[in-house]
Amino acid sequence: MRKPKIYLETTLFNFYFDTDRDAHAATVKLFEEIAAGKYEPFTSRYVVDELEQDTTEKREKMMNLIKQYEIPVFGFSDEAETLADIYVADGIIPVKYRTDGLHIAISAINDLDMIISMNFQHIVKRKTKLATANINALNGYRAVEILNPMEVIDDEKE
């Protein structure tokens, strides 16, 4: 069986170290499942740029997760930029948060199965899921499943 290809959005790197957040444990578990080979992870230069803007002591730790888990980083993409601009033009993603659209677009153009995020304002949201799937289909891409870590980890007790 093929491993699902997943895109790790910026919020996951933050939640990994934010022990006060409810989703911290699920995020750490997701990274453990990545290390165990359950998923094929990816991220992008858009995430790296956002992490580099962090001014806290967490910045280096978040950046090191990419190396520690050997997560391939997609480069910037004109194709993703164009698709994200469509999301913005259609009112799905606010122009101020265009990077959120870039995360979805880079996942779509690279034919990933899922984008995993804790951004419930613009990404993990029913309207965004339905509308981006529609736009992707109209532009020759398949829908990318948009989920949060709690929806994908195996939390069954043995």
Secondary structure, 3 states (H helix, E strand, C coil): CCCCEEEECHHHHHHHHCCCCCCHHHHHHHHHHHHCCCCEEEEEHHHHHHHHCCCCCHHHHHHHHHHHCCCCEECCCHHHHHHHHHHHHCCCCCHHHHHHHHHHHHHHHCCCCEEECCCCCCCCCHHHHHHHHHHHHHCCCCCCEEECHHHHCCCCCC
